[in-house]
Amino acid sequence: MDEEKSSQEQSKDSKKVYLPGQPLEEGEELVCDQSAYIMYHQAQTSNPCLSFDILPDNLGDDRETFPLTAYIVAGTQSAQTHNNHIIVMKLSNLHKTASEEEENDSDEEEDEVKNPKMAGALIKHQGCVNRIRSTVFNDKVLAASWSELGRVNIWELNTQLSVVESDHQALSKYNKEKSNSITPLFTFNGHQKEGFAIDWCTTSKGVLATGDCKRDIHIWKPADAASWLVDQRPLIGHTDSVEDIQWSPNERSVMASCSVDKSIRIWDIRAPPAKACMLTAENAHESDVNVINWNKNEPFIVSGGDDGFVHVWDLRRFKEKLSLASFKHHVEAVVSVEWHPKDSAVFASAGADNQIALWDLSVEKESEDNTDEVDGIPPQLLFIHQGQTNIKELHWHPQLPGVIISTAESGFNIFRTISV
């Protein structure tokens, strides 16, 4: 009996699982395990794009036949204020990750054919792009951009989407001759400070909400002739910078916001601005609440904060101010969170610790004597993705199952893991 126990302990001790933050031995280095990915690609732009959004396409939903194609809109953060752009990108020829056997059998010519391609159409942007979000309204693809200069612009992207489909010569001509002359459809200068919070309503097309670093949230409603009416009266509730805004995916007048004041607030914009705040979770995090995301199918919100925590909130019990689930995996601030577009139990989080974590709330803890669990790792943690420096934002692609696109100072990653 003792011999059997000793053998089990030795087997357990021989298992080594590397966790982010652990020191490496001299001469050791981390190597990406390609077998953990169905697809994995990298892309870079001349200046870092620290915010982006995925653009819908007409290539079909639930596409799993490789190579894949994706369209995104991103905003640059250049050290030179006058050198910033919005970039409409086509990412194509995204092939499946090759197995070791396939890599060994491939030749240079075949590798060249499988290289991913990126085409980008530029729009000159005044100031760094703090955050950018897109929508489709009146058959036009639109993007709203928060500028570090304190204004919010709305752009039409149909021309740029057409250009990235053209040949290299036509794209180069556009970028050289026309990209500097594109003007926004509409600009709002009413915010008193710059901001980051911005979101389009999905149930009431053309409606937008923007929040700034002072504490103000303004509601935009579309008017005639590509114009918007912006309510000059800000929503009253937050006492510090509004960091993120999320409209309800089901109720057209309801939205959520989070703030440096540590709170998450639920609003009903049908009420006057001073009375629009319906529910508040004070001290939702120990410090700044950076990001929130509304589940597409269930009444859940996930939040991430400077404290490194990820909390899941059940809106049916929001008055109790107790999170449904809490996870402390990230060792630095959480900078992006997003639910899977179809699986209500799965979400992803990104941290300033250069990690992207995939979570599944449907996974339950095994028995206490289970030897396969790694100490200190929640069983709901499915996957840890690394390799980017100073990650800022991630999004699941709604038309490509399991595909995540993330951006960082070091560039974009486009990947799908074997776990989702």
C-alpha positions as CSV (number, residue, x, y, z in Angstrom):
1,M,0.0,0.0,0.0
2,D,2.8,2.4,0.9
3,E,4.8,1.5,-2.2
4,E,1.7,2.3,-4.4
5,K,1.3,5.7,-2.7
6,S,5.0,6.5,-3.1
7,S,4.8,5.6,-6.8
8,Q,1.7,7.9,-7.2
9,E,3.5,10.8,-5.4
10,Q,6.6,10.4,-7.6
11,S,4.4,10.4,-10.8
12,K,2.7,13.6,-9.5
13,D,6.0,15.3,-8.8
14,S,7.4,14.4,-12.2
15,K,4.6,16.4,-13.9
16,K,5.7,19.9,-14.6
17,V,3.3,22.5,-15.8
18,Y,4.7,25.9,-16.7
19,L,2.5,28.8,-15.4
20,P,3.0,32.4,-16.5
21,G,5.3,34.3,-14.1
22,Q,7.4,31.3,-13.0
23,P,11.1,31.8,-13.4
24,L,12.9,29.9,-16.1
25,E,16.2,28.0,-15.6
26,E,19.3,29.3,-17.3
27,G,19.2,28.4,-21.0
28,E,15.4,27.6,-20.9
29,E,13.0,29.4,-23.2
30,L,9.3,29.2,-23.9
31,V,8.3,27.7,-27.3
32,C,4.7,27.9,-28.6
33,D,3.1,24.5,-28.8
34,Q,1.5,24.6,-32.3
35,S,-0.5,21.5,-31.6
36,A,-2.5,23.5,-29.1
37,Y,-3.8,25.7,-31.9
38,I,-6.1,25.0,-34.8
39,M,-4.9,28.3,-36.3
40,Y,-2.3,30.9,-35.3
41,H,-1.2,33.9,-37.2
42,Q,0.5,37.3,-36.4
43,A,0.2,40.6,-38.2
44,Q,1.8,44.0,-37.7
45,T,1.1,47.6,-38.7
46,S,3.6,50.5,-38.9
47,N,2.2,52.0,-35.7
48,P,0.5,50.1,-32.9
49,C,-3.3,49.7,-33.1
50,L,-4.5,49.5,-29.5
51,S,-8.1,49.4,-30.3
52,F,-10.0,47.6,-33.1
53,D,-13.4,46.1,-34.0
54,I,-14.4,43.2,-36.3
55,L,-16.4,44.2,-39.3
56,P,-19.2,41.9,-40.5
57,D,-18.9,40.4,-44.0
58,N,-21.1,38.6,-46.5
59,L,-19.0,35.5,-46.7
60,G,-21.4,33.5,-44.5
61,D,-21.7,32.5,-40.8
62,D,-20.0,29.6,-39.0
63,R,-17.2,29.3,-41.5
64,E,-14.7,26.6,-40.7
65,T,-13.3,25.9,-44.2
66,F,-9.7,27.1,-44.5
67,P,-8.2,29.4,-45.5
68,L,-10.3,32.0,-43.6
69,T,-10.8,35.7,-44.2
70,A,-11.6,38.5,-41.7
71,Y,-12.2,42.2,-41.9
72,I,-11.4,44.6,-39.1
73,V,-11.2,48.4,-38.5
74,A,-8.4,49.6,-36.2
75,G,-7.0,52.9,-34.9
76,T,-3.4,53.8,-34.5
77,Q,-1.5,55.3,-31.5
78,S,1.6,57.0,-33.0
79,A,4.1,59.0,-31.0
80,Q,3.6,61.7,-33.6
81,T,0.0,63.1,-33.2
82,H,-0.2,64.0,-36.9
83,N,0.7,60.5,-38.0
84,N,-2.4,58.6,-36.9
85,H,-4.9,56.7,-39.0
86,I,-7.9,54.5,-39.0
87,I,-7.1,51.3,-40.9
88,V,-9.7,49.2,-42.6
89,M,-8.0,45.8,-43.0
90,K,-8.6,42.6,-44.9
91,L,-6.9,39.6,-43.3
92,S,-7.0,36.7,-45.8
93,N,-5.3,33.4,-46.6
94,L,-5.5,32.4,-43.0
95,H,-4.5,28.7,-43.1
96,K,-4.8,26.0,-40.5
97,T,-1.8,25.4,-38.3
98,A,0.3,22.7,-39.8
99,S,1.3,19.6,-37.9
100,E,5.0,18.6,-37.4
101,E,4.7,16.1,-40.2
102,E,3.1,18.6,-42.6
103,E,5.8,21.2,-41.8
104,N,8.6,18.7,-42.5
105,D,7.0,17.7,-45.8
106,S,6.3,21.2,-47.0
107,D,8.7,23.1,-49.3
108,E,9.4,26.8,-49.7
109,E,7.0,27.2,-52.6
110,E,4.1,25.7,-50.7
111,D,4.9,27.8,-47.6
112,E,4.8,30.9,-49.7
113,V,1.3,30.0,-51.0
114,K,0.1,29.5,-47.4
115,N,1.4,32.9,-46.2
116,P,-1.3,35.1,-44.7
117,K,-2.1,38.3,-46.5
118,M,-3.0,41.7,-45.1
119,A,-4.4,44.7,-47.1
120,G,-5.1,48.0,-45.4
121,A,-6.9,51.2,-46.5
122,L,-6.0,54.3,-44.5
123,I,-8.1,57.2,-43.2
124,K,-6.2,60.2,-41.7
125,H,-7.2,60.6,-38.0
126,Q,-6.5,63.7,-35.9
127,G,-4.9,62.4,-32.7
128,C,-4.4,58.9,-31.4
129,V,-7.4,56.6,-31.5
130,N,-8.3,55.8,-27.9
131,R,-11.0,53.3,-28.9
132,I,-13.0,52.4,-32.1
133,R,-16.3,50.6,-32.6
134,S,-18.3,49.7,-35.7
135,T,-21.9,49.1,-36.7
136,V,-24.0,48.7,-39.8
137,F,-26.7,51.5,-40.3
138,N,-28.8,52.2,-43.3
139,D,-26.7,49.7,-45.4
140,K,-23.5,51.6,-44.5
141,V,-20.6,50.3,-42.4
142,L,-19.8,52.9,-39.8
143,A,-17.1,53.3,-37.2
144,A,-17.1,55.7,-34.2
145,S,-13.6,56.7,-33.0
146,W,-12.7,58.4,-29.7
147,S,-9.7,60.8,-30.3
148,E,-7.2,61.7,-27.6
149,L,-8.0,65.3,-28.6
150,G,-11.4,65.0,-26.9
151,R,-13.8,64.5,-29.8
152,V,-15.7,61.6,-31.2
153,N,-15.9,61.1,-35.0
154,I,-18.2,58.9,-37.1
155,W,-16.8,57.5,-40.4
156,E,-18.3,55.6,-43.3
157,L,-16.1,52.7,-44.3
158,N,-17.8,51.4,-47.5
159,T,-15.2,52.9,-49.8
160,Q,-12.3,51.5,-47.8
161,L,-13.9,48.0,-47.7
162,S,-14.2,48.2,-51.5
163,V,-10.5,49.3,-51.9
164,V,-9.1,46.4,-49.8
165,E,-10.7,44.0,-52.3
166,S,-8.9,45.6,-55.2
167,D,-5.4,44.9,-56.6
168,H,-2.2,46.2,-55.0
169,Q,-1.9,49.1,-57.4
170,A,-5.4,50.5,-56.8
171,L,-4.9,50.2,-53.0
172,S,-1.6,52.0,-53.1
173,K,-3.1,54.8,-55.2
174,Y,-5.9,55.2,-52.7
175,N,-3.6,55.4,-49.7
176,K,-1.3,57.8,-51.5
177,E,-3.9,60.2,-53.1
178,K,-7.1,59.9,-51.1
179,S,-6.5,58.7,-47.5
180,N,-5.7,62.2,-46.2
181,S,-8.8,63.8,-47.7
182,I,-11.5,61.6,-46.1
183,T,-13.6,63.5,-43.6
184,P,-15.9,62.2,-40.9
185,L,-19.7,62.0,-41.4
186,F,-20.2,63.7,-38.0
187,T,-18.1,65.0,-35.1
188,F,-19.1,65.7,-31.5
189,N,-17.0,68.1,-29.5
190,G,-19.2,68.3,-26.5
191,H,-17.2,66.1,-24.1
192,Q,-15.2,68.1,-21.7
193,K,-12.3,65.6,-21.6
194,E,-11.1,62.8,-23.8
195,G,-12.5,59.3,-23.2
196,F,-12.4,55.6,-24.0
197,A,-15.9,54.3,-23.4
198,I,-18.0,53.9,-26.5
199,D,-20.6,51.4,-27.8
200,W,-23.2,51.1,-30.6
201,C,-26.6,49.8,-29.6
202,T,-27.4,46.6,-31.5
203,T,-31.1,46.6,-30.9
204,S,-31.7,50.2,-31.9
205,K,-29.5,50.8,-34.9
206,G,-27.5,54.1,-35.1
207,V,-27.8,54.8,-31.4
208,L,-24.5,55.4,-29.7
209,A,-23.2,56.0,-26.2
210,T,-19.9,57.7,-25.3
211,G,-18.3,58.2,-21.9
212,D,-15.3,60.4,-21.0
213,C,-12.5,60.7,-18.5
214,K,-14.4,63.4,-16.5
215,R,-17.4,61.1,-15.7
216,D,-19.9,62.1,-18.3
217,I,-21.9,59.8,-20.6
218,H,-23.8,61.2,-23.6
219,I,-26.4,59.4,-25.7
220,W,-26.5,59.8,-29.5
221,K,-29.5,59.2,-31.7
222,P,-29.5,59.3,-35.5
223,A,-31.1,62.2,-37.3
224,D,-31.6,62.8,-41.1
225,A,-28.8,63.3,-43.6
226,A,-26.0,61.3,-41.9
227,S,-26.3,63.3,-38.7
228,W,-26.8,62.6,-35.0
229,L,-28.6,64.4,-32.2
230,V,-26.4,64.2,-29.1
231,D,-28.1,64.8,-25.8
232,Q,-26.0,67.6,-24.2
233,R,-27.2,66.5,-20.7
234,P,-24.9,63.8,-19.4
235,L,-26.2,60.8,-17.5
236,I,-25.6,61.5,-13.8
237,G,-24.2,58.8,-11.5
238,H,-20.5,58.1,-11.9
239,T,-18.0,60.2,-9.9
240,D,-14.9,59.5,-11.9
241,S,-13.7,58.5,-15.4
242,V,-16.1,56.2,-17.3
243,E,-13.9,53.4,-18.7
244,D,-16.3,51.2,-20.7
245,I,-20.0,51.1,-21.9
246,Q,-22.0,48.1,-23.0
247,W,-25.6,48.2,-24.4
248,S,-27.9,45.4,-23.5
249,P,-28.1,42.9,-26.4
250,N,-31.9,42.5,-25.7
251,E,-33.3,45.7,-24.3
252,R,-32.9,48.8,-26.6
253,S,-33.0,51.4,-23.8
254,V,-30.8,49.6,-21.3
255,M,-27.0,49.8,-21.0
256,A,-24.2,49.2,-18.5
257,S,-21.1,51.3,-17.6
258,C,-18.0,50.9,-15.4
259,S,-15.7,53.5,-13.9
260,V,-12.6,54.4,-12.0
261,D,-15.0,55.0,-9.1
262,K,-15.0,51.2,-8.7
263,S,-18.7,50.9,-9.7
264,I,-20.8,49.2,-12.4
265,R,-24.0,50.9,-13.2
266,I,-27.1,49.9,-15.2
267,W,-29.0,52.6,-17.0
268,D,-32.4,53.0,-18.6
269,I,-32.1,56.0,-21.1
270,R,-35.9,56.4,-21.3
271,A,-35.6,58.2,-17.9
272,P,-34.3,61.8,-17.5
273,P,-30.4,61.8,-17.2
274,A,-30.5,62.5,-13.5
275,K,-32.8,59.5,-12.9
276,A,-31.5,57.1,-15.6
277,C,-29.3,55.0,-13.3
278,M,-31.4,52.0,-12.2
279,L,-28.9,49.7,-10.4
280,T,-25.4,50.2,-9.0
281,A,-22.8,47.8,-7.8
282,E,-20.5,50.0,-5.7
283,N,-17.0,48.7,-5.0
284,A,-17.5,46.1,-7.8
285,H,-13.7,45.8,-7.8
286,E,-11.0,46.8,-5.3
287,S,-9.9,49.6,-7.7
288,D,-10.7,50.9,-11.2
289,V,-13.2,48.8,-13.2
290,N,-11.6,48.8,-16.7
291,V,-13.9,46.7,-18.9
292,I,-17.3,45.1,-19.0
293,N,-19.0,42.8,-21.5
294,W,-22.7,41.8,-21.7
295,N,-23.4,38.1,-22.4
296,K,-25.2,37.7,-25.8
297,N,-27.7,35.1,-24.5
298,E,-27.9,35.2,-20.7
299,P,-28.4,38.0,-18.2
300,F,-24.7,38.0,-17.2
301,I,-22.0,40.7,-17.3
302,V,-18.3,40.0,-17.0
303,S,-16.0,42.7,-15.6
304,G,-12.3,43.2,-15.3
305,G,-10.4,45.6,-13.1
306,D,-7.0,47.0,-12.1
307,D,-7.0,44.5,-9.2
308,G,-6.5,41.7,-11.7
309,F,-9.9,40.1,-10.8
310,V,-12.5,39.0,-13.3
311,H,-16.1,39.0,-11.9
312,V,-19.2,37.5,-13.4
313,W,-22.5,39.2,-12.4
314,D,-26.0,37.8,-12.7
315,L,-28.2,40.8,-13.4
316,R,-31.2,39.0,-11.8
317,R,-29.3,39.3,-8.5
318,F,-27.5,42.5,-9.2
319,K,-29.1,44.3,-6.2
320,E,-27.4,41.8,-3.9
321,K,-24.0,43.2,-5.1
322,L,-22.5,39.8,-5.0
323,S,-20.7,38.4,-8.1
324,L,-21.8,35.0,-9.5
325,A,-18.2,34.0,-9.9
326,S,-14.8,35.5,-9.3
327,F,-11.4,34.6,-10.7
328,K,-7.9,35.9,-9.8
329,H,-5.6,34.6,-12.4
330,H,-4.2,37.7,-14.0
331,V,-1.3,39.2,-12.0
332,E,-1.8,42.7,-13.4
333,A,-4.7,44.8,-14.6
334,V,-7.4,43.1,-16.8
335,V,-7.7,45.2,-19.9
336,S,-10.2,43.3,-22.1
337,V,-13.1,40.8,-21.5
338,E,-15.6,39.4,-24.0
339,W,-18.1,36.6,-23.9
340,H,-18.1,34.0,-26.7
341,P,-20.8,35.0,-29.3
342,K,-22.7,31.7,-29.0
343,D,-21.5,29.7,-26.0
344,S,-23.0,31.5,-23.0
345,A,-20.6,29.8,-20.5
346,V,-17.3,30.8,-22.3
347,F,-15.5,34.1,-22.2
348,A,-12.0,35.4,-22.7
349,S,-10.0,37.9,-20.7
350,A,-6.8,39.8,-21.4
351,G,-4.4,41.3,-18.9
352,A,-1.5,43.7,-18.7
353,D,0.5,40.6,-17.7
354,N,0.6,39.7,-21.5
355,Q,-1.8,36.8,-21.1
356,I,-5.1,36.0,-22.7
357,A,-7.2,33.5,-20.7
358,L,-10.1,31.4,-22.0
359,W,-12.7,30.5,-19.3
360,D,-15.7,28.0,-19.2
361,L,-18.1,28.5,-16.4
362,S,-19.8,25.2,-17.1
363,V,-16.7,23.3,-15.9
364,E,-17.1,22.1,-12.3
365,K,-14.4,21.4,-9.8
366,E,-13.3,17.8,-9.6
367,S,-13.0,15.9,-6.3
368,E,-10.4,17.0,-3.8
369,D,-8.2,14.0,-4.4
370,N,-8.0,14.5,-8.2
371,T,-4.3,14.4,-9.1
372,D,-4.8,15.9,-12.6
373,E,-5.7,19.4,-11.3
374,V,-2.9,21.9,-11.1
375,D,-2.6,23.7,-7.7
376,G,-4.0,27.2,-7.7
377,I,-5.5,27.0,-11.2
378,P,-9.3,27.2,-11.4
379,P,-10.8,24.3,-13.3
380,Q,-12.8,26.8,-15.4
381,L,-9.5,28.1,-16.9
382,L,-9.3,26.4,-20.3
383,F,-6.3,27.9,-22.0
384,I,-3.6,30.6,-21.6
385,H,-2.4,32.3,-24.7
386,Q,0.9,34.3,-24.6
387,G,3.3,35.9,-27.0
388,Q,2.1,39.5,-27.2
389,T,3.5,42.5,-25.4
390,N,1.2,45.0,-23.7
391,I,-2.1,43.5,-24.9
392,K,-4.9,46.0,-25.1
393,E,-8.0,44.4,-26.7
394,L,-9.5,41.1,-27.8
395,H,-12.6,40.1,-29.8
396,W,-14.2,36.8,-30.8
397,H,-15.1,36.7,-34.5
398,P,-18.8,36.2,-34.7
399,Q,-18.7,34.5,-38.0
400,L,-15.6,32.3,-37.5
401,P,-16.2,29.8,-34.7
402,G,-13.7,29.9,-31.9
403,V,-11.5,32.5,-33.6
404,I,-10.1,35.3,-31.5
405,I,-8.3,38.4,-32.7
406,S,-6.2,40.4,-30.2
407,T,-4.1,43.5,-30.5
408,A,-1.1,44.7,-28.5
409,E,1.9,47.1,-28.9
410,S,3.7,44.2,-30.6
411,G,0.9,43.6,-33.2
412,F,-2.1,41.5,-33.9
413,N,-2.7,37.8,-33.2
414,I,-5.4,35.8,-35.0
415,F,-5.9,32.4,-33.5
416,R,-8.2,29.5,-32.6
417,T,-7.3,27.1,-29.9
418,I,-8.1,23.4,-29.6
419,S,-10.1,24.1,-26.4
420,V,-13.0,26.2,-27.9
